[in-house]
Amino acid sequence: MPNCVISGGLSDNDLAVICVGRVAAEKNLKLAIETYHAMKKINDRVKFVIVGDGPLLAALRRAYPDLIFRGVHSGDQLARHYASADVFLFPSETETFGNVTLEAMASGLAVIAYDYAAARVHITHGETGVLVPYGDAKAFVASAAMLMREPLLLNRMRRQARNYIASANWPRVVERFEGLLTGARQETDTAIDPVLAA
């Protein structure tokens, strides 16, 4: 873990699991913490880092003194926190998109997330991350535990996640969007006048 900016007992030999966002009930952090504890049973070098602030922060600090709480960061500091980690846990069930998924992948993290929102669009299960059936908390925990038993798979996912995001540049995004619009237009034309569409 080169260039580690995360303090609180994290060394280069540790495996850093990170969660970034609002520290609030809707982010499902209880599941993230349960997942971390399951991972730690398999690999005692696992550390859990929470970056963010919110109404649950004080209670979580009291309840879980073994976690590393880093507060709110943005810009280069936030990027360095991502880059200092290995795995990104994203157990939220309330996202409209979830930019943190893309930020984590761009930083070379293996993302474990529910199969919806940005994760569904950008993660290929078993290749660039882990997709879990929406709302299946047991599968979420089990998937993270599986990664602890498969360090080669974890490292491969990290590389492939970074490569995937590096190829998702603006020209490709615009090209894909244009293709979607063209397809929608053709479907509309067919529905309105099947004779003209033929």
ABEGO torsion letter per residue (X at the ends): XBGBABBGGBBAABBBBBBBEBBBAAAGAAAAAAAAAAAAAABAABBBBBBEBEAAAAAAAAABAABBBAEBBBEAAAAAAAAABABBBBABAABAAGAAAAAAAAAGBBBBBBBBEAAAAABBBGAAEBBBBBGBAAAAAAAAAAAAABAAAAAAAAAAAAAAAAABBAAAAAAAAAAAAAAAAAAAAAAABAAAAX
